Amino acid sequence: MESSKINVGLIGFGRMGSKYLRKVNTTGKYHFSYICDVDAEARAMARKLSPESMVVDNVIENMNLCKCFNIVCEHPQPICNFIIHDLNRSATPFEARGAYSDAHKTVIMTTMRRSQAIRLRNFIRQQEPTAFIMIENSSEIIGKGFSPV
């Protein structure tokens, strides 16, 4: 790639995107650094037409990324209070029993934005360092405080 070329990105490849890519590439003035599409066939075509470009599918989903927590702990009330009062989120606690230890535990299920997740992890680390935390990413949360049903 020549340094005089202008780096550009293309969002939404599809049929029109491939025509646009071909046309722009004939000018020799531009380099497609990134091409983004959620459709697998469109991404495959983009890779074929512009193999030097970074083809991505998760940029759009990452904008809405949330963190889903399952927290296994012995003292749920301080954690639930923090989620409700400090993070302005809700949580669902339920009783559980350890398969190995047969000890009574509480599992707290909650979902929040990434910035809130960092605060919750730090709080749990200080409040109950022996807690077991499972954190999953989700870009599709439906319900109050997220996308409507």
Phi and psi in radians as a Rosetta constraint file:
Dihedral C 1 N 2 CA 2 C 2 CIRCULARHARMONIC -1.363 0.35
Dihedral N 2 CA 2 C 2 N 3 CIRCULARHARMONIC 2.574 0.35
Dihedral C 2 N 3 CA 3 C 3 CIRCULARHARMONIC -1.236 0.35
Dihedral N 3 CA 3 C 3 N 4 CIRCULARHARMONIC -0.262 0.35
Dihedral C 3 N 4 CA 4 C 4 CIRCULARHARMONIC -1.444 0.35
Dihedral N 4 CA 4 C 4 N 5 CIRCULARHARMONIC -0.137 0.35
Dihedral C 4 N 5 CA 5 C 5 CIRCULARHARMONIC -1.337 0.35
Dihedral N 5 CA 5 C 5 N 6 CIRCULARHARMONIC 2.590 0.35
Dihedral C 5 N 6 CA 6 C 6 CIRCULARHARMONIC -1.616 0.35
Dihedral N 6 CA 6 C 6 N 7 CIRCULARHARMONIC 2.228 0.35
Dihedral C 6 N 7 CA 7 C 7 CIRCULARHARMONIC -1.392 0.35
Dihedral N 7 CA 7 C 7 N 8 CIRCULARHARMONIC 2.278 0.35
Dihedral C 7 N 8 CA 8 C 8 CIRCULARHARMONIC -2.345 0.35
Dihedral N 8 CA 8 C 8 N 9 CIRCULARHARMONIC 2.854 0.35
Dihedral C 8 N 9 CA 9 C 9 CIRCULARHARMONIC -2.153 0.35
Dihedral N 9 CA 9 C 9 N 10 CIRCULARHARMONIC 2.678 0.35
Dihedral C 9 N 10 CA 10 C 10 CIRCULARHARMONIC -2.236 0.35
Dihedral N 10 CA 10 C 10 N 11 CIRCULARHARMONIC 2.133 0.35
Dihedral C 10 N 11 CA 11 C 11 CIRCULARHARMONIC -1.911 0.35
Dihedral N 11 CA 11 C 11 N 12 CIRCULARHARMONIC 2.211 0.35
Dihedral C 11 N 12 CA 12 C 12 CIRCULARHARMONIC 1.457 0.35
Dihedral N 12 CA 12 C 12 N 13 CIRCULARHARMONIC 1.436 0.35
Dihedral C 12 N 13 CA 13 C 13 CIRCULARHARMONIC -1.308 0.35
Dihedral N 13 CA 13 C 13 N 14 CIRCULARHARMONIC -1.319 0.35
Dihedral C 13 N 14 CA 14 C 14 CIRCULARHARMONIC 0.886 0.35
Dihedral N 14 CA 14 C 14 N 15 CIRCULARHARMONIC -2.853 0.35
Dihedral C 14 N 15 CA 15 C 15 CIRCULARHARMONIC -1.150 0.35
Dihedral N 15 CA 15 C 15 N 16 CIRCULARHARMONIC -0.797 0.35
Dihedral C 15 N 16 CA 16 C 16 CIRCULARHARMONIC -1.244 0.35
Dihedral N 16 CA 16 C 16 N 17 CIRCULARHARMONIC -0.599 0.35
Dihedral C 16 N 17 CA 17 C 17 CIRCULARHARMONIC -1.106 0.35
Dihedral N 17 CA 17 C 17 N 18 CIRCULARHARMONIC -0.688 0.35
Dihedral C 17 N 18 CA 18 C 18 CIRCULARHARMONIC -1.181 0.35
Dihedral N 18 CA 18 C 18 N 19 CIRCULARHARMONIC -0.649 0.35
Dihedral C 18 N 19 CA 19 C 19 CIRCULARHARMONIC -1.145 0.35
Dihedral N 19 CA 19 C 19 N 20 CIRCULARHARMONIC -0.734 0.35
Dihedral C 19 N 20 CA 20 C 20 CIRCULARHARMONIC -1.104 0.35
Dihedral N 20 CA 20 C 20 N 21 CIRCULARHARMONIC -0.777 0.35
Dihedral C 20 N 21 CA 21 C 21 CIRCULARHARMONIC -1.040 0.35
Dihedral N 21 CA 21 C 21 N 22 CIRCULARHARMONIC -0.824 0.35
Dihedral C 21 N 22 CA 22 C 22 CIRCULARHARMONIC -1.058 0.35
Dihedral N 22 CA 22 C 22 N 23 CIRCULARHARMONIC -0.785 0.35
Dihedral C 22 N 23 CA 23 C 23 CIRCULARHARMONIC -1.133 0.35
Dihedral N 23 CA 23 C 23 N 24 CIRCULARHARMONIC -0.807 0.35
Dihedral C 23 N 24 CA 24 C 24 CIRCULARHARMONIC -1.174 0.35
Dihedral N 24 CA 24 C 24 N 25 CIRCULARHARMONIC -0.656 0.35
Dihedral C 24 N 25 CA 25 C 25 CIRCULARHARMONIC -1.101 0.35
Dihedral N 25 CA 25 C 25 N 26 CIRCULARHARMONIC -0.480 0.35
Dihedral C 25 N 26 CA 26 C 26 CIRCULARHARMONIC -1.225 0.35
Dihedral N 26 CA 26 C 26 N 27 CIRCULARHARMONIC -0.342 0.35
Dihedral C 26 N 27 CA 27 C 27 CIRCULARHARMONIC -1.317 0.35
Dihedral N 27 CA 27 C 27 N 28 CIRCULARHARMONIC -0.471 0.35
Dihedral C 27 N 28 CA 28 C 28 CIRCULARHARMONIC 1.289 0.35
Dihedral N 28 CA 28 C 28 N 29 CIRCULARHARMONIC 0.115 0.35
Dihedral C 28 N 29 CA 29 C 29 CIRCULARHARMONIC -1.666 0.35
Dihedral N 29 CA 29 C 29 N 30 CIRCULARHARMONIC -0.279 0.35
Dihedral C 29 N 30 CA 30 C 30 CIRCULARHARMONIC -2.190 0.35
Dihedral N 30 CA 30 C 30 N 31 CIRCULARHARMONIC 2.645 0.35
Dihedral C 30 N 31 CA 31 C 31 CIRCULARHARMONIC -2.192 0.35
Dihedral N 31 CA 31 C 31 N 32 CIRCULARHARMONIC 2.161 0.35
Dihedral C 31 N 32 CA 32 C 32 CIRCULARHARMONIC -1.410 0.35
Dihedral N 32 CA 32 C 32 N 33 CIRCULARHARMONIC 1.836 0.35
Dihedral C 32 N 33 CA 33 C 33 CIRCULARHARMONIC -1.335 0.35
Dihedral N 33 CA 33 C 33 N 34 CIRCULARHARMONIC -0.741 0.35
Dihedral C 33 N 34 CA 34 C 34 CIRCULARHARMONIC -2.339 0.35
Dihedral N 34 CA 34 C 34 N 35 CIRCULARHARMONIC 2.453 0.35
Dihedral C 34 N 35 CA 35 C 35 CIRCULARHARMONIC -2.281 0.35
Dihedral N 35 CA 35 C 35 N 36 CIRCULARHARMONIC 2.260 0.35
Dihedral C 35 N 36 CA 36 C 36 CIRCULARHARMONIC -2.170 0.35
Dihedral N 36 CA 36 C 36 N 37 CIRCULARHARMONIC 2.298 0.35
Dihedral C 36 N 37 CA 37 C 37 CIRCULARHARMONIC -2.749 0.35
Dihedral N 37 CA 37 C 37 N 38 CIRCULARHARMONIC 2.554 0.35
Dihedral C 37 N 38 CA 38 C 38 CIRCULARHARMONIC -1.503 0.35
Dihedral N 38 CA 38 C 38 N 39 CIRCULARHARMONIC -0.260 0.35
Dihedral C 38 N 39 CA 39 C 39 CIRCULARHARMONIC -1.500 0.35
Dihedral N 39 CA 39 C 39 N 40 CIRCULARHARMONIC 2.225 0.35
Dihedral C 39 N 40 CA 40 C 40 CIRCULARHARMONIC -1.097 0.35
Dihedral N 40 CA 40 C 40 N 41 CIRCULARHARMONIC -0.692 0.35
Dihedral C 40 N 41 CA 41 C 41 CIRCULARHARMONIC -1.154 0.35
Dihedral N 41 CA 41 C 41 N 42 CIRCULARHARMONIC -0.698 0.35
Dihedral C 41 N 42 CA 42 C 42 CIRCULARHARMONIC -1.128 0.35
Dihedral N 42 CA 42 C 42 N 43 CIRCULARHARMONIC -0.694 0.35
Dihedral C 42 N 43 CA 43 C 43 CIRCULARHARMONIC -1.140 0.35
Dihedral N 43 CA 43 C 43 N 44 CIRCULARHARMONIC -0.682 0.35
Dihedral C 43 N 44 CA 44 C 44 CIRCULARHARMONIC -1.108 0.35
Dihedral N 44 CA 44 C 44 N 45 CIRCULARHARMONIC -0.727 0.35
Dihedral C 44 N 45 CA 45 C 45 CIRCULARHARMONIC -1.151 0.35
Dihedral N 45 CA 45 C 45 N 46 CIRCULARHARMONIC -0.690 0.35
Dihedral C 45 N 46 CA 46 C 46 CIRCULARHARMONIC -1.086 0.35
Dihedral N 46 CA 46 C 46 N 47 CIRCULARHARMONIC -0.733 0.35
Dihedral C 46 N 47 CA 47 C 47 CIRCULARHARMONIC -1.102 0.35
Dihedral N 47 CA 47 C 47 N 48 CIRCULARHARMONIC -0.624 0.35
Dihedral C 47 N 48 CA 48 C 48 CIRCULARHARMONIC -1.227 0.35
Dihedral N 48 CA 48 C 48 N 49 CIRCULARHARMONIC -0.758 0.35
Dihedral C 48 N 49 CA 49 C 49 CIRCULARHARMONIC -1.381 0.35
Dihedral N 49 CA 49 C 49 N 50 CIRCULARHARMONIC -0.471 0.35
Dihedral C 49 N 50 CA 50 C 50 CIRCULARHARMONIC -2.449 0.35
Dihedral N 50 CA 50 C 50 N 51 CIRCULARHARMONIC 1.238 0.35
Dihedral C 50 N 51 CA 51 C 51 CIRCULARHARMONIC -1.101 0.35
Dihedral N 51 CA 51 C 51 N 52 CIRCULARHARMONIC -0.366 0.35
Dihedral C 51 N 52 CA 52 C 52 CIRCULARHARMONIC -1.472 0.35
Dihedral N 52 CA 52 C 52 N 53 CIRCULARHARMONIC -0.112 0.35
Dihedral C 52 N 53 CA 53 C 53 CIRCULARHARMONIC -1.498 0.35
Dihedral N 53 CA 53 C 53 N 54 CIRCULARHARMONIC 2.630 0.35
Dihedral C 53 N 54 CA 54 C 54 CIRCULARHARMONIC -1.455 0.35
Dihedral N 54 CA 54 C 54 N 55 CIRCULARHARMONIC 2.044 0.35
Dihedral C 54 N 55 CA 55 C 55 CIRCULARHARMONIC -1.802 0.35
Dihedral N 55 CA 55 C 55 N 56 CIRCULARHARMONIC 2.164 0.35
Dihedral C 55 N 56 CA 56 C 56 CIRCULARHARMONIC -2.227 0.35
Dihedral N 56 CA 56 C 56 N 57 CIRCULARHARMONIC 2.665 0.35
Dihedral C 56 N 57 CA 57 C 57 CIRCULARHARMONIC -2.153 0.35
Dihedral N 57 CA 57 C 57 N 58 CIRCULARHARMONIC -0.233 0.35
Dihedral C 57 N 58 CA 58 C 58 CIRCULARHARMONIC -1.839 0.35
Dihedral N 58 CA 58 C 58 N 59 CIRCULARHARMONIC 0.115 0.35
Dihedral C 58 N 59 CA 59 C 59 CIRCULARHARMONIC -1.077 0.35
Dihedral N 59 CA 59 C 59 N 60 CIRCULARHARMONIC -0.794 0.35
Dihedral C 59 N 60 CA 60 C 60 CIRCULARHARMONIC -1.179 0.35
Dihedral N 60 CA 60 C 60 N 61 CIRCULARHARMONIC -0.766 0.35
Dihedral C 60 N 61 CA 61 C 61 CIRCULARHARMONIC -1.115 0.35
Dihedral N 61 CA 61 C 61 N 62 CIRCULARHARMONIC -0.642 0.35
Dihedral C 61 N 62 CA 62 C 62 CIRCULARHARMONIC -1.139 0.35
Dihedral N 62 CA 62 C 62 N 63 CIRCULARHARMONIC -0.399 0.35
Dihedral C 62 N 63 CA 63 C 63 CIRCULARHARMONIC -1.125 0.35
Dihedral N 63 CA 63 C 63 N 64 CIRCULARHARMONIC -0.536 0.35
Dihedral C 63 N 64 CA 64 C 64 CIRCULARHARMONIC -1.841 0.35
Dihedral N 64 CA 64 C 64 N 65 CIRCULARHARMONIC 0.277 0.35
Dihedral C 64 N 65 CA 65 C 65 CIRCULARHARMONIC -1.136 0.35
Dihedral N 65 CA 65 C 65 N 66 CIRCULARHARMONIC 2.292 0.35
Dihedral C 65 N 66 CA 66 C 66 CIRCULARHARMONIC -2.123 0.35
Dihedral N 66 CA 66 C 66 N 67 CIRCULARHARMONIC 2.878 0.35
Dihedral C 66 N 67 CA 67 C 67 CIRCULARHARMONIC -1.963 0.35
Dihedral N 67 CA 67 C 67 N 68 CIRCULARHARMONIC 2.237 0.35
Dihedral C 67 N 68 CA 68 C 68 CIRCULARHARMONIC -1.853 0.35
Dihedral N 68 CA 68 C 68 N 69 CIRCULARHARMONIC 2.181 0.35
Dihedral C 68 N 69 CA 69 C 69 CIRCULARHARMONIC -1.914 0.35
Dihedral N 69 CA 69 C 69 N 70 CIRCULARHARMONIC 2.451 0.35
Dihedral C 69 N 70 CA 70 C 70 CIRCULARHARMONIC -2.178 0.35
Dihedral N 70 CA 70 C 70 N 71 CIRCULARHARMONIC 1.976 0.35
Dihedral C 70 N 71 CA 71 C 71 CIRCULARHARMONIC -1.967 0.35
Dihedral N 71 CA 71 C 71 N 72 CIRCULARHARMONIC 2.055 0.35
Dihedral C 71 N 72 CA 72 C 72 CIRCULARHARMONIC -1.721 0.35
Dihedral N 72 CA 72 C 72 N 73 CIRCULARHARMONIC 2.062 0.35
Dihedral C 72 N 73 CA 73 C 73 CIRCULARHARMONIC -2.563 0.35
Dihedral N 73 CA 73 C 73 N 74 CIRCULARHARMONIC 2.995 0.35
Dihedral C 73 N 74 CA 74 C 74 CIRCULARHARMONIC -1.755 0.35
Dihedral N 74 CA 74 C 74 N 75 CIRCULARHARMONIC -0.424 0.35
Dihedral C 74 N 75 CA 75 C 75 CIRCULARHARMONIC -2.212 0.35
Dihedral N 75 CA 75 C 75 N 76 CIRCULARHARMONIC 1.481 0.35
Dihedral C 75 N 76 CA 76 C 76 CIRCULARHARMONIC -1.333 0.35
Dihedral N 76 CA 76 C 76 N 77 CIRCULARHARMONIC -0.460 0.35
Dihedral C 76 N 77 CA 77 C 77 CIRCULARHARMONIC -1.059 0.35
Dihedral N 77 CA 77 C 77 N 78 CIRCULARHARMONIC -0.824 0.35
Dihedral C 77 N 78 CA 78 C 78 CIRCULARHARMONIC -1.071 0.35
Dihedral N 78 CA 78 C 78 N 79 CIRCULARHARMONIC -0.641 0.35
Dihedral C 78 N 79 CA 79 C 79 CIRCULARHARMONIC -1.199 0.35
Dihedral N 79 CA 79 C 79 N 80 CIRCULARHARMONIC -0.784 0.35
Dihedral C 79 N 80 CA 80 C 80 CIRCULARHARMONIC -1.090 0.35
Dihedral N 80 CA 80 C 80 N 81 CIRCULARHARMONIC -0.723 0.35
Dihedral C 80 N 81 CA 81 C 81 CIRCULARHARMONIC -1.070 0.35
Dihedral N 81 CA 81 C 81 N 82 CIRCULARHARMONIC -0.731 0.35
Dihedral C 81 N 82 CA 82 C 82 CIRCULARHARMONIC -1.099 0.35
Dihedral N 82 CA 82 C 82 N 83 CIRCULARHARMONIC -0.769 0.35
Dihedral C 82 N 83 CA 83 C 83 CIRCULARHARMONIC -1.070 0.35
Dihedral N 83 CA 83 C 83 N 84 CIRCULARHARMONIC -0.785 0.35
Dihedral C 83 N 84 CA 84 C 84 CIRCULARHARMONIC -1.294 0.35
Dihedral N 84 CA 84 C 84 N 85 CIRCULARHARMONIC -0.864 0.35
Dihedral C 84 N 85 CA 85 C 85 CIRCULARHARMONIC -1.547 0.35
Dihedral N 85 CA 85 C 85 N 86 CIRCULARHARMONIC -0.616 0.35
Dihedral C 85 N 86 CA 86 C 86 CIRCULARHARMONIC -1.617 0.35
Dihedral N 86 CA 86 C 86 N 87 CIRCULARHARMONIC -0.626 0.35
Dihedral C 86 N 87 CA 87 C 87 CIRCULARHARMONIC -1.735 0.35
Dihedral N 87 CA 87 C 87 N 88 CIRCULARHARMONIC -0.152 0.35
Dihedral C 87 N 88 CA 88 C 88 CIRCULARHARMONIC 0.990 0.35
Dihedral N 88 CA 88 C 88 N 89 CIRCULARHARMONIC 0.741 0.35
Dihedral C 88 N 89 CA 89 C 89 CIRCULARHARMONIC -2.164 0.35
Dihedral N 89 CA 89 C 89 N 90 CIRCULARHARMONIC 3.074 0.35
Dihedral C 89 N 90 CA 90 C 90 CIRCULARHARMONIC -2.028 0.35
Dihedral N 90 CA 90 C 90 N 91 CIRCULARHARMONIC 2.992 0.35
Dihedral C 90 N 91 CA 91 C 91 CIRCULARHARMONIC -2.628 0.35
Dihedral N 91 CA 91 C 91 N 92 CIRCULARHARMONIC 2.740 0.35
Dihedral C 91 N 92 CA 92 C 92 CIRCULARHARMONIC -2.144 0.35
Dihedral N 92 CA 92 C 92 N 93 CIRCULARHARMONIC 1.844 0.35
Dihedral C 92 N 93 CA 93 C 93 CIRCULARHARMONIC -1.587 0.35
Dihedral N 93 CA 93 C 93 N 94 CIRCULARHARMONIC 2.512 0.35
Dihedral C 93 N 94 CA 94 C 94 CIRCULARHARMONIC -2.541 0.35
Dihedral N 94 CA 94 C 94 N 95 CIRCULARHARMONIC 2.662 0.35
Dihedral C 94 N 95 CA 95 C 95 CIRCULARHARMONIC -1.348 0.35
Dihedral N 95 CA 95 C 95 N 96 CIRCULARHARMONIC 2.534 0.35
Dihedral C 95 N 96 CA 96 C 96 CIRCULARHARMONIC -2.527 0.35
Dihedral N 96 CA 96 C 96 N 97 CIRCULARHARMONIC 2.954 0.35
Dihedral C 96 N 97 CA 97 C 97 CIRCULARHARMONIC -2.353 0.35
Dihedral N 97 CA 97 C 97 N 98 CIRCULARHARMONIC 2.290 0.35
Dihedral C 97 N 98 CA 98 C 98 CIRCULARHARMONIC -1.112 0.35
Dihedral N 98 CA 98 C 98 N 99 CIRCULARHARMONIC 2.283 0.35
Dihedral C 98 N 99 CA 99 C 99 CIRCULARHARMONIC -1.167 0.35
Dihedral N 99 CA 99 C 99 N 100 CIRCULARHARMONIC -0.687 0.35
Dihedral C 99 N 100 CA 100 C 100 CIRCULARHARMONIC -1.439 0.35
Dihedral N 100 CA 100 C 100 N 101 CIRCULARHARMONIC -0.855 0.35
Dihedral C 100 N 101 CA 101 C 101 CIRCULARHARMONIC -1.553 0.35
Dihedral N 101 CA 101 C 101 N 102 CIRCULARHARMONIC -0.301 0.35
Dihedral C 101 N 102 CA 102 C 102 CIRCULARHARMONIC 1.073 0.35
Dihedral N 102 CA 102 C 102 N 103 CIRCULARHARMONIC 0.294 0.35
Dihedral C 102 N 103 CA 103 C 103 CIRCULARHARMONIC -1.415 0.35
Dihedral N 103 CA 103 C 103 N 104 CIRCULARHARMONIC 2.525 0.35
Dihedral C 103 N 104 CA 104 C 104 CIRCULARHARMONIC -1.295 0.35
Dihedral N 104 CA 104 C 104 N 105 CIRCULARHARMONIC 2.312 0.35
Dihedral C 104 N 105 CA 105 C 105 CIRCULARHARMONIC -2.368 0.35
Dihedral N 105 CA 105 C 105 N 106 CIRCULARHARMONIC 2.951 0.35
Dihedral C 105 N 106 CA 106 C 106 CIRCULARHARMONIC -2.118 0.35
Dihedral N 106 CA 106 C 106 N 107 CIRCULARHARMONIC 2.398 0.35
Dihedral C 106 N 107 CA 107 C 107 CIRCULARHARMONIC -1.881 0.35
Dihedral N 107 CA 107 C 107 N 108 CIRCULARHARMONIC 2.213 0.35
Dihedral C 107 N 108 CA 108 C 108 CIRCULARHARMONIC -1.888 0.35
Dihedral N 108 CA 108 C 108 N 109 CIRCULARHARMONIC 2.153 0.35
Dihedral C 108 N 109 CA 109 C 109 CIRCULARHARMONIC -1.877 0.35
Dihedral N 109 CA 109 C 109 N 110 CIRCULARHARMONIC 2.240 0.35
Dihedral C 109 N 110 CA 110 C 110 CIRCULARHARMONIC -2.715 0.35
Dihedral N 110 CA 110 C 110 N 111 CIRCULARHARMONIC 2.773 0.35
Dihedral C 110 N 111 CA 111 C 111 CIRCULARHARMONIC -2.385 0.35
Dihedral N 111 CA 111 C 111 N 112 CIRCULARHARMONIC 2.476 0.35
Dihedral C 111 N 112 CA 112 C 112 CIRCULARHARMONIC -2.783 0.35
Dihedral N 112 CA 112 C 112 N 113 CIRCULARHARMONIC 3.034 0.35
Dihedral C 112 N 113 CA 113 C 113 CIRCULARHARMONIC -1.253 0.35
Dihedral N 113 CA 113 C 113 N 114 CIRCULARHARMONIC 2.809 0.35
Dihedral C 113 N 114 CA 114 C 114 CIRCULARHARMONIC -1.027 0.35
Dihedral N 114 CA 114 C 114 N 115 CIRCULARHARMONIC -0.732 0.35
Dihedral C 114 N 115 CA 115 C 115 CIRCULARHARMONIC -1.122 0.35
Dihedral N 115 CA 115 C 115 N 116 CIRCULARHARMONIC -0.626 0.35
Dihedral C 115 N 116 CA 116 C 116 CIRCULARHARMONIC -1.234 0.35
Dihedral N 116 CA 116 C 116 N 117 CIRCULARHARMONIC -0.594 0.35
Dihedral C 116 N 117 CA 117 C 117 CIRCULARHARMONIC -1.081 0.35
Dihedral N 117 CA 117 C 117 N 118 CIRCULARHARMONIC -0.680 0.35
Dihedral C 117 N 118 CA 118 C 118 CIRCULARHARMONIC -1.087 0.35
Dihedral N 118 CA 118 C 118 N 119 CIRCULARHARMONIC -0.774 0.35
Dihedral C 118 N 119 CA 119 C 119 CIRCULARHARMONIC -1.094 0.35
Dihedral N 119 CA 119 C 119 N 120 CIRCULARHARMONIC -0.708 0.35
Dihedral C 119 N 120 CA 120 C 120 CIRCULARHARMONIC -1.157 0.35
Dihedral N 120 CA 120 C 120 N 121 CIRCULARHARMONIC -0.766 0.35
Dihedral C 120 N 121 CA 121 C 121 CIRCULARHARMONIC -1.026 0.35
Dihedral N 121 CA 121 C 121 N 122 CIRCULARHARMONIC -0.773 0.35
Dihedral C 121 N 122 CA 122 C 122 CIRCULARHARMONIC -1.104 0.35
Dihedral N 122 CA 122 C 122 N 123 CIRCULARHARMONIC -0.701 0.35
Dihedral C 122 N 123 CA 123 C 123 CIRCULARHARMONIC -1.122 0.35
Dihedral N 123 CA 123 C 123 N 124 CIRCULARHARMONIC -0.801 0.35
Dihedral C 123 N 124 CA 124 C 124 CIRCULARHARMONIC -1.116 0.35
Dihedral N 124 CA 124 C 124 N 125 CIRCULARHARMONIC -0.701 0.35
Dihedral C 124 N 125 CA 125 C 125 CIRCULARHARMONIC -1.002 0.35
Dihedral N 125 CA 125 C 125 N 126 CIRCULARHARMONIC -0.688 0.35
Dihedral C 125 N 126 CA 126 C 126 CIRCULARHARMONIC -1.406 0.35
Dihedral N 126 CA 126 C 126 N 127 CIRCULARHARMONIC -0.734 0.35
Dihedral C 126 N 127 CA 127 C 127 CIRCULARHARMONIC -1.344 0.35
Dihedral N 127 CA 127 C 127 N 128 CIRCULARHARMONIC -0.796 0.35
Dihedral C 127 N 128 CA 128 C 128 CIRCULARHARMONIC -2.523 0.35
Dihedral N 128 CA 128 C 128 N 129 CIRCULARHARMONIC 1.401 0.35
Dihedral C 128 N 129 CA 129 C 129 CIRCULARHARMONIC -1.128 0.35
Dihedral N 129 CA 129 C 129 N 130 CIRCULARHARMONIC -0.275 0.35
Dihedral C 129 N 130 CA 130 C 130 CIRCULARHARMONIC -1.563 0.35
Dihedral N 130 CA 130 C 130 N 131 CIRCULARHARMONIC 0.021 0.35
Dihedral C 130 N 131 CA 131 C 131 CIRCULARHARMONIC -1.114 0.35
Dihedral N 131 CA 131 C 131 N 132 CIRCULARHARMONIC 2.615 0.35
Dihedral C 131 N 132 CA 132 C 132 CIRCULARHARMONIC -1.834 0.35
Dihedral N 132 CA 132 C 132 N 133 CIRCULARHARMONIC 2.157 0.35
Dihedral C 132 N 133 CA 133 C 133 CIRCULARHARMONIC -2.137 0.35
Dihedral N 133 CA 133 C 133 N 134 CIRCULARHARMONIC 2.203 0.35
Dihedral C 133 N 134 CA 134 C 134 CIRCULARHARMONIC -1.914 0.35
Dihedral N 134 CA 134 C 134 N 135 CIRCULARHARMONIC 2.196 0.35
Dihedral C 134 N 135 CA 135 C 135 CIRCULARHARMONIC -2.136 0.35
Dihedral N 135 CA 135 C 135 N 136 CIRCULARHARMONIC 2.204 0.35
Dihedral C 135 N 136 CA 136 C 136 CIRCULARHARMONIC -2.149 0.35
Dihedral N 136 CA 136 C 136 N 137 CIRCULARHARMONIC 2.614 0.35
Dihedral C 136 N 137 CA 137 C 137 CIRCULARHARMONIC -1.561 0.35
Dihedral N 137 CA 137 C 137 N 138 CIRCULARHARMONIC 2.489 0.35
Dihedral C 137 N 138 CA 138 C 138 CIRCULARHARMONIC -2.576 0.35
Dihedral N 138 CA 138 C 138 N 139 CIRCULARHARMONIC 2.395 0.35
Dihedral C 138 N 139 CA 139 C 139 CIRCULARHARMONIC -1.898 0.35
Dihedral N 139 CA 139 C 139 N 140 CIRCULARHARMONIC 0.081 0.35
Dihedral C 139 N 140 CA 140 C 140 CIRCULARHARMONIC -2.342 0.35
Dihedral N 140 CA 140 C 140 N 141 CIRCULARHARMONIC 1.591 0.35
Dihedral C 140 N 141 CA 141 C 141 CIRCULARHARMONIC -1.971 0.35
Dihedral N 141 CA 141 C 141 N 142 CIRCULARHARMONIC 2.178 0.35
Dihedral C 141 N 142 CA 142 C 142 CIRCULARHARMONIC -2.044 0.35
Dihedral N 142 CA 142 C 142 N 143 CIRCULARHARMONIC 2.213 0.35
Dihedral C 142 N 143 CA 143 C 143 CIRCULARHARMONIC 2.538 0.35
Dihedral N 143 CA 143 C 143 N 144 CIRCULARHARMONIC 3.125 0.35
Dihedral C 143 N 144 CA 144 C 144 CIRCULARHARMONIC -0.976 0.35
Dihedral N 144 CA 144 C 144 N 145 CIRCULARHARMONIC 2.284 0.35
Dihedral C 144 N 145 CA 145 C 145 CIRCULARHARMONIC 1.597 0.35
Dihedral N 145 CA 145 C 145 N 146 CIRCULARHARMONIC -0.114 0.35
Dihedral C 145 N 146 CA 146 C 146 CIRCULARHARMONIC -2.306 0.35
Dihedral N 146 CA 146 C 146 N 147 CIRCULARHARMONIC -2.314 0.35
Dihedral C 146 N 147 CA 147 C 147 CIRCULARHARMONIC -1.436 0.35
Dihedral N 147 CA 147 C 147 N 148 CIRCULARHARMONIC 2.497 0.35
Dihedral C 147 N 148 CA 148 C 148 CIRCULARHARMONIC -1.214 0.35
Dihedral N 148 CA 148 C 148 N 149 CIRCULARHARMONIC 2.691 0.35
